Amino acid sequence: MRKGAKIGIVGGVCAVLVGGAGYGTYNFVSALTGGGSGSGSEAVRTGPPDAAEVRETTQKFFSAWEKGAAAEAASYTNDAGTAGPLLTAYAQAADITEVHITPGTATGATVPFTVKATVSYGGKSAPLDYKSELTVVRGRTTHRPLVDWRPSVVHPDLKAGDTLVTDESASPPIDAVDRNGKVLTKDAYPSLGPILDGLREKYGAKAGGSPGVELVIRHQAGGAADTTLLTLAKGKPGRLRTTLSAGVQAAAEKAVRAYDESSVVAVQPSTGEVLAVANHRADGFNAAFLGQLAPGSTMKIITAATLIDNGITTANGPAPCTPDAMWEGQTFHNLKDLAPNLNATLSESFARSCNTAFIKYTDDLKTDSLTREAEDRFGLGRDNWQTGIPSFDGSVPATEGPDKAAALIGQGQVQMSPLNMASVTATAMTGAFHQPVIVPLSLDDREAAQARGLSAGTVQQLRAMMNRTATSGTASGVMAGLGGSIGAKTGSAEVDGQSKSNSWFTGYRNDVAAAAMAQDAGHGVDAAGPIVAAVLRAGG
């Protein structure tokens, strides 16, 4: 990679540190340098900028940007320290020239605009055309009208810490195909975009392609793969086989679009192969694989297995559902309107999602009983999954005090992703832990994580309880109409500061297991349940 790309990133890091104070930082710099316009003799103005100020500020900013005068353009913003390096990278590291900006009709202080430019590199060039917007605000101490700085002003896909680079692509392009050879594209499967970028970065060279020349967003945060904005010269794509199913993926994409901040994963229990992964999130984060959130009552699958495997109770053994339960000073309750049943079995309390029935067994378990079950039998929490892309392996730490009890119902310090819970369901229904994969292990000789799995007796009891939940318990409404061998578990996880709990749901149908999570969405059947049901309907 050429040096210009590296300079852009380093400059961006420095800018974040220097410009972190926002308005205050700009005004300090402006006070020293004089800023871009205005004089000390002008009367101090307050309140939002008027139409004339908005028009004049945007004209000056656009004019400087068009000329490639990054420092001057940055001086018309309220965060020159951060704006300068990115505007510099725009002209230098990204080689964007012949910039022409056309403002649209302002709505108050917000101005939409269109950018038309040319990107040139190594004798190759291509037109660049996109839309963005900016807002003009009043400087807090200078009282000047200034562009309210954010990276999306330069390009709508830019986020904090990002920069722009035009160069020979770091990895050759790929044609990622599903298990049946169908090409998977970002256009057809939008939430696969970051995943396809990650697969390209990791496996592009192994897939046999050759690199092209591209304008990309280079992300600073989280080691994310470059995002291609424009291709100047196409490389030769290599062919990369994934385990995904185009049909199941399409259903997953459609299902998550109905619920904000939602994610879902489907796996094939007999192999561990990932059939679908979809996210519908404002931040673009792959929470399906990387989320780290309390899974609520879906955790009761592992807890029930722990109780059975440690000889404490059985599916048909006692698990009385009391109105409340206390452990070391903390009182635990059930969901509203859940009637107590002091004669309930574990199967009934599982199907009705009675929290207190599980909390009552806290004293019968060792500090690390739940941890050992999760790690040794379900393959969780060892940080050794090799899925093919970054993933979180779940966390069930050994704890004391109220968190020990809370862990039994998927609260406290327990953290999971939808991928983890889909794998838990797959293990519960087959008895074997198959570490999830999205590309074959043989592609790069990855070593799959191993776990003992479950005995046939434990599997029989878990499947019976999950089937009861799906047919007559809390999941029956959502799972209605699904034929074949089915099972499910609902969950909701309370989160401080949210008006609603996080919605969780996991289930299986024949040789498909799926789990979903929707943040701030209510009970398991409110959002995550319909997502999982739609995926199982397509895959089962």
N, C-alpha and C positions, 0 to 999 in steps of 0.2 A: 504494500500500500504506500502511496506517496506521502511525503512529509506534510503536505498541506492538510491532509485529513487529520493527522495527529495534532497539529497546531490548533485546529478548530476545537477539538475536544478539550485540550488543556486550557485554552482560553475560556471555554465554557465553564470549567470547574472553578477557575479563579473568579469568574464573574459571579457565580452563585455565592461564593464566600463574601466577595466585596459588596455585591448588590443585594444581599439578603435583607437589608433593612428597608428595601422598597423605596417609598417616597422619600424617606429621610436621607438615604444614601444619595439619591439623585440631587436633592437640594443642597447637600453639602458640596458635592462636586460642582454643581451649577454655581454656587456661591463663589467658588474659587476660580472657575473658568469663565463665568459670565453667561453660560448656557448658550442657547441658540438664538434668542431674540429678546427684545425688551430692554429697558434701561431703568436705572435706579430712580429716575425722575418721574416715572409713570405712577399714576395713582393706583393704590392697592385695590384689586378687584376681588370680590368674594362670590360665592354661589356657583352653580354650574355654569360652564362656558356657554355663551350665547351662540347663535347660528353663525355669526361672522367669525367668531374665534374658532369654532369647529372647522369652518371652511378654510381659514388661513393656516391653522395648524396642520391639517391634513395635507394641504397643498405643499407646504414646506417639507413635511416629512416625506411625502411621495416623491417630490423633486429630488431630494437628497438621495433617497433610496434608488431612484432610477439612474442617477449619475454614478452609483457605486460609492458614494461618500458616506461610508458607514458611521464614522464618528459624528458627522454633522447630523445624519438621520437620527442617531441615538440621542443626540442632545435635545431632540424634540419629544423625548419620552420621559416618563417619570422613573425610569430605571436604566440610565445610560450604561452603567457598568455591566449589566447583563445583556442589554440590547446590542451593544457594540460588537462583541465577538461573534454573535450569531449573524448580524448583518454583514460583517466582514467575511465570514465563512460562505455566505450566500454568493458573494461576488468572486471570492478567491478559491476556496476549497471546493465549492460546488460549480464553479465556472458558469454562472448564470449571467448572461449579458443581454443587451438590447431589451432592457426591461421597460415595459410601458404599463402604467397603472391607470385604470379608469375608475374614478369613484362613482358610486351609485347615489341614489337619493337618501340623504341622512334621515334617520329616525331619532329625533332628539340629538344626542351627542354621539350616536353610533352610526358609523359610515361603512356600508358594504362597498367592496371594490373588486375589480377583476384585474388579474395580472397576466400579461402576455409577455413571454421572454423567449430566449434561445439558450439552450445548454450546449456547450461545445467542449469536446475533449478528444485529443489525439487525432484530429482531422475529421472527427465525426460530430454531427450536431443534430439536434431535434428540438421542435417547438415545445414550450411549456406553457400551459394555460390552466389557471385555477382561480377560485374565488375565496375571499376571506373577508374579514371585517375588523374594525378597530373602534375604540371608544375614546373620546377626548374627555379628560377630567381636569379639575383645577389643582395645581400643585399646592401641597399643604403649607409650605412655607414661602415658596416663591410667588404663589398665586398666579402663575402662568398657566395658560391652557397647554396641556401636554397629552401625548398619546399614552393611554393606560397600557403599560407594557405587559405583554405575555407572548410566548413563542408562537402561538397560533396566529398572531398578526402576520408573521412572515409566511407561514403556510399552515392551513387548518389542522394538519396532522402532527404538527410539532408540539412536544410537551417539554416541561422543564428539564434541562440538562441535555436535550437533543441538539444535534447539529446536522448540517447538510454537507454531503460529500459526493462528488462525481469522480468515478474511478473505475478501473477494471474490477468487476465484482469479486468479493472475497471468496465466494463459492460459486461453482457452476450452477446454472438453473437445473431444476428437476421437474419431471412429470411424475408427481406422486399419484399412484393408482391404488384403488381399493383392492380387496381380496379377490375380486373377480376381474381385475384389469381395467376398471373404469377410471378415467383420469379425474382427479379431485382438484378443483380450482377454487380460488378465493371468491370468484364471482358467484359460483353455484353454491358454495358452502362458506358464507362470510366469516363465521366464527372460527373456521379452520385457519384463517389468515396467519396469525402469529405462530400457530403450530407448524404450518407448511414452511414458514420462514425459518423456524428452528430446525426442522428436518433438513432443509436445504443447507443451512450453515454447517450442520454436523455431518451430513451424508452426501452432500453435493459432489465432492471429489470421488467418493466411493461408487457413486452411481454411474460414472463414466462420461459425464458431460464436460463441456469446456466453457470457461467464463465469458461473459459479455461485458459491455460498458454500461454503467447505470448511474443515475442520480438516486441516492438513497438517504434516508434518515438514519443517522447513526445514534443509537440510544446509549445514554450513559448509565441509566438505572438498570440494575438487575441483570446485566449481561445479556439483554435481549438481542436477538438477531436483527440485522439491518432490515429496514422496511423500504422496498423499492418504490420510488415515485415515478420514474421514467426510464425507459430502456433506450439507449442511444444505438447500441449494437447488440443484437441478440447473440447469446451464447448457444451452444448446443446442449439441450437438456438431457440429463441422464434419467433413466427410468428407476423409480424407487417404489417398491411394493410395500404397502402398509397392510395392517390387519383390519382396517376399517371396512365397513359395509356402506356403500353409497346410499342404499335404501334406508338403513337405520339412521345414518347420519342426517339425511334429509328430514326424517321425522323428528330427530333431536333438535335440529336447527329451528324447525317450525314450532316445536313445543316451547322452547325457551323464549321465543320472541313474544309470547303472551305474558311473560312475567319479568319485571325488571330485576336486575342483579341476581339472575338465576344461572345455574350450571347443572349439567347432567353428564354422566358417563354410563356407557353400556359395555359389558364384557361378556365373553363366551365362557361360562363356568368350566366347561370341559377342558379348556386350553389356557385361559387367562388372556386371550387375545382381545384387545379393545375394539369394539364394533363401532362406537360413536363417542365423540366428545364435543360438547357444544356449550358456549357461554353467551349470555346476553347481559353485558355489563358496560357501564359508561366508561370505565377505565381500561377496557381491553384486556384485563388480567385473566390468565387461564386458571381461574379458581377451581375448575373441574379437577385439575391435576395438582394445583399448588395451594389451594385454600387450606387454611388452618383455623377451623372453627369448631366449637362444641357441637356434637352431632345430635344432642337431645336423646329422645327415647329410641332412636335406631340403635344406639349403643346397647340396648337391652338384649340384642342378639348375642353379643359377646358376654354380657353379664349372665344371661341364662346358661350359656355354655359353661361359664366358670362355676356356677352353682351346681350344675349337673356333674361336671368333671371332678369336682372336689367332694362329691357325695353329700352335699348339703340338702338338696331336694331334687325332685324330678319334675317332668312336665305335668304328671298327674299327682304330684306331691303338693304339700301345703305351701301357699304363698298368700296369706290373708291380706286383703285390701282394706286397710284402715283409713279413717278420714284424714289422719296426718301421722307423721312419724318424726321423732326427734333424734338427732345424733350430735353429741357433744355441743349442746347449746343451740343448734340450728334446727328449726322446724321445717319439714318438707311437706308439701301439699300435693294433691292431685289436681288435674284439670277440673274446672268448674263443672258442676252437675254430674260428676262421676260418683255414683252411689257406692258406698262401702260394701264389702262382702267379706266377712270374717272367715268364711268357709271356702274361699276361693283357692283354686289350684294355681300352680305356676302358669299353666297354659291359659287359664282364664284371665289372670292378672296381666299376662303378656299381651293377649289379644285386646284387652280393654285399655292397655297402657297405664296400668296403675303404678304410680311412682312409689308409694309407700310400701307396697309388697316387696319391692327390691331393696329399699332403704333398710327395712327390718332385718335384712340378712348381713348388714355391714359388719356386725360384731363377730359373725361366723367366718369371716374371710381374713386372711393375713394381709399385712400392708401391701404386699406385692402380688397377691393372688390374681387380681385383674390384669396387672401388667404382664405376668408370666403367661396367662391365657392368650392375651393379645399378641405377644411376641412369639411364643413358642408354637401356638396352634394356628393363628391367623396371619403370621408373617409381618405384623405391624411394628413400627417403632424402632427399627434397627438401622435406619438410614442406609439401606443397601439395595433398594429396588433399582433395577436397570430397565426402565420402560422404553427407553429410546429418546425421550425428551425429559426435561426437568420435571420432577414430581416430588410430592411430599409423601412420606411413608406412614403418616399417622403418629400420634403420641399419646401413650397411656402411662403417665409416670406414676410411680408408687408414692402415695401421699398419706398423710395422717390428718386427723381432725375432720372438720365438716367436708373438706374436699374428697376424703376417702369415700364418704357416703354419696356425695354429689356425682362422683365418677361413675357410679353404678347406673345412673340415669342419663349419662352423657353430658354432664355439666362439669363444673369445677375446672380442672386443668386438662381434661381430655380434649384433644384436637384431632379433627379428621377432615378429609376432603371427600367429595362425591366419589372419586376414584377409589379411595380407601373403603368406603361403605359398599360400593359395588363389589369389591373384592371380598369383603366380609360376607356378603350375601352369597357369593359364588362358593366360598369355602363352606358355609353353613349348609348349602344344598347338595354339595358333592362330597364333602369330607376331606377333600384335597386342596391344599393351597397351591394355586398356580399364579406365580407373580405376573401381574398385568404387563403386557407389551403392546406397543403400537407399531413397531417394526420388528421383523424377525430377529431373534438373538444371534442367528448365524451371520447376519449382515456384518457385524463387527466383533463377533466372538464374545459378546457380553455373557457374564455369568449370572444366571437368575438367582434371586434370593430363595431360600428354602425355609420350610416350616413343617412341623409334625403333622398338622392337620387334625382332624377330629375322628373319633371312633364311630363305627357304624351306629351304635346305640345313641350317641349324642346327636348325630345327624338326623336320625329318625325322629327324635323328639323335637329338634329345632324346626324341621320341615313341617311337622304336625302343627306346631304352634304358629308358624308363619302362615301356613295354609288356613288355619282357623282365623287369623287376623284378616286375611284377604277375603274370606268367604262370609264371616259373621262378626268380625271385630271392627276395629276403628278404620281399617282400610277397605271394608267391603263395598262402600259406595263407589270409590275410585276404581276398584278392580272389577266391578261388575261388567259382565259381558266378555271377559277374557277367558277363553277356554284353555284346555291343556293343564299341565301341572303348574300351579301358581302358588305364590306365597308373598308376604309383604310385611313391612313394619313401618309404622308412622313415627314421626318425631317432631318436636318443636323445642327450640333452645332459646331460653331467655338471654337477652343481651342488655347490659346497662346502657341507658341512653336511647334505646329504641322504643318506639311506641308499640311495636308488635314483635313477637318472637321470630327467629329464623325458622323457616319451614323446611323440614327434612322428610324424605321418604325413600325407602328402598324396597325392591321387590324382584321377583323372578317369574319367568314364564318359560317352561321347557328349558332350552339351553341358552337363555339370555337372562342376565342379571343386570339391573340398572339402579342407580341412585342419583338423587337430585337434591339440590339445596337452593332456596331462594331467600335472600336476606330481607329482614323486616317485612315478611309476607304472611305471618300468622301460623296457623296449625299446619301439620304435615299434609292434610288433605286439601288445604286451601290453594297451594301453588305447586309444591314439589310433587305431590301425588299425581295430579293430572299430567305433569311432564313425564314422570316415569311410566304411567299407564300408556301414554301415546307411543313411547319408545318401545315398550314391550309388545304393544299391538302391531307395530311395524316389524319387529324382529322375531317374534315368537311364532 
